[in-house]
Amino acid sequence: MSEAAVSDRRILVGYTADDSGADALALGARIAVASEALLEVVMVLPIEARGGVVPRDPAYERHVKERSQGWLAEASAVIGEAPQSLHIRYAESFAAGLVEAAHEFDASLIVVGTARGGLFGRTRLGSVGEELLHSSDVPVALAPAGSREVALSQGVSRITAAVGGTPGVVLEASVALAAAVHAPLRLLSLVPVDLPAGVDTGLVDLTSAAGAQRALDEARATLPAGVEATATIATGDTIEASVKALDWHAGELVVVGSSRLAAPARLFLGSTASKMLRELPVPLIVVPRTTRKTER
């Protein structure tokens, strides 16, 4: 598929020449191909690599750039015919460079991999993920360890929207993403039952279940005309147990919103999403409370 054949949608991958980068690349490519988007593959190098702080060393700068270009060429070969564009950028931090590049390309999503040491199929936040999830004004997708094992042809099999008391932004983003990748939509409401000793568990169970059902009903009521979705309430002794008990598709994506503590148009990973992340066997996408475009 040529670059001219893709839509205006842009998916940005923060690439590193390791397993984490390969996972991010694979996930980004699956989403890009499914949504006919252009994949912007970005390697961020430290400012020092172009003589921004220390005295310039042309030979060293040339070596770093040539090595990075080689890694990008290898990444390009891995994703084959997927519409793509390769970039090297310089920034004070990897996360800052990705956000700047996302603004430059008007990307709708930033995709990064997990930190080293994460369990296969799970996401372990490192410094880059932490920084992005507490500062980015662009939605961020986290690729679990082993995402590179999921075939590009798998595409995106389902979008699950984790709806809470105010599902507006999450629902809007999930509906748009499901339409873009041609995948069915599932609405998910969690019933957290993390209880202190001595609490009447029966009463709490009823109250929590009623709240979860109310959230689903409100979410369904606000779906655009013609959009259909299945709905699921997940229950368990903990958020982690609730997530673990659900069925998950190999090509599924989960969309959650930022904490209420987040500044407008910024991400902030809340406690529920953090707990979900521990057990989710599929990629998680975190969306800001409002979009950057809305704030313009």
QUIKA-V119188 format. One record per helix or strand of 3 or more residues. SS is the DSSP state (helix for helix, strand for strand). FROM is the first residue (numbers start at 0). TO is the last residue. If there is no record, write none. Layout:
ss->{SS;SS}
from->{FROM;FROM}
to->{TO;TO}
This chain:
ss->{helix;strand;helix;strand;helix;helix;strand;helix;strand;helix;strand;helix;helix;strand;helix;strand;helix;strand;helix;strand;helix;strand;helix}
from->{2;9;18;37;46;57;83;93;108;126;139;146;151;157;167;183;200;229;238;251;270;282;291}
to->{4;13;33;45;49;78;90;104;112;132;142;148;153;161;180;190;220;234;244;256;278;286;294}
